[in-house]
Amino acid sequence: MNRYDALRRRVPEWFRNEPEGIEVLTDPALVRRARRQVTAARQGARRRGPVGTLWARLRTVLRPVPAGVVSANRYLWYLRDPVRFPDGRLGLYDRLLPPPGSSPGVVVLPLLGPAAGVVLIEHYRHATRSRHWEVVRGFGDPGATGEENVARELGEEISASPGEVIPLGELHPDTGLCGHKVELYAARVEAVGAPETGEAIRRTVTVTPAEAEAMVADGRITDGFTVAVLYRARLAGLLGAEPGNGGRP
């Protein structure tokens, strides 16, 4: 927990407690109780399940469920917080956070040429072990502005340079697990080059705004960032004619 305590001092806003919220525990005695309760619950579940080896049971008894900083790297920190829930229960709660001091990631909707065609990439994602139609996105570089991150990601992923960059607000991608915040943008580009195949991007396609929204409607686009930035662009009036009205503005 030493690393966790140091993190609490470094980034106190990550651990602020609010009335009627989920309280992050700091008292050592309560932290131990929370860990013991979760360990006991897991041990009980294992006993009710299929019979395991004696050694597996002993490991469960002797090694409490870990808490604090589970892992950390340049992209995300995995924390397991000791907490007290509003009903008084003690437990552990997992969450993922960006590294301290990092800049928000960016999600970029490339709009190609005068017709504002929507540029999509076919991106293989390790987490789902499948390919997805997406817009450009990536982590923010520390100290970089949003516009600088937009330009870098467009250059890296589709060999494009932005003309006008249009902010579309912020998004929290998964409030139940992730503390990350990303910035949404549209960017007008004049040309698209070769995709970054080293990042498992197979190809790019350019579709009309109506075709992109049809891909959301029929399930070809399932990436949440892409759905969100298309919706924000629609609300901002960047996608032209309303979908489903025969092309009339």
HELIX and SHEET records of a PDB file:
HELIX    1   1 ASN A    2  ARG A   10  1                                   9    
HELIX    2   2 PRO A   12  PHE A   15  5                                   4    
HELIX    3   3 PRO A   28  ARG A   48  1                                  21    
HELIX    4   4 LEU A   54  LEU A   62  1                                   9    
HELIX    5   5 GLY A  146  ILE A  158  1                                  13    
HELIX    6   6 THR A  197  GLU A  199  5                                   3    
HELIX    7   7 PRO A  209  ALA A  217  1                                   9    
HELIX    8   8 GLY A  224  LEU A  235  1                                  12    
SHEET    1   A 3 GLU A  23  VAL A  24  0                                        
SHEET    2   A 3 TRP A  77  ARG A  84 -1                                        
SHEET    3   A 3 GLY A  68  ALA A  72 -1                                        
SHEET    1   B 3 GLU A  23  VAL A  24  0                                        
SHEET    2   B 3 TRP A  77  ARG A  84 -1                                        
SHEET    3   B 3 LEU A  90  LEU A  97 -1                                        
SHEET    1   C 4 SER A 130  GLU A 134  0                                        
SHEET    2   C 4 GLY A 117  ARG A 125 -1                                        
SHEET    3   C 4 GLY A 105  LEU A 112 -1                                        
SHEET    4   C 4 VAL A 136  GLY A 138 -1                                        
SHEET    1   D 5 SER A 130  GLU A 134  0                                        
SHEET    2   D 5 GLY A 117  ARG A 125 -1                                        
SHEET    3   D 5 GLY A 105  LEU A 112 -1                                        
SHEET    4   D 5 VAL A 182  VAL A 189  1                                        
SHEET    5   D 5 PRO A 162  LEU A 171 -1                                        
SHEET    1   E 3 SER A 130  GLU A 134  0                                        
SHEET    2   E 3 GLY A 117  ARG A 125 -1                                        
SHEET    3   E 3 ILE A 201  VAL A 207 -1                                        
END                                                                             
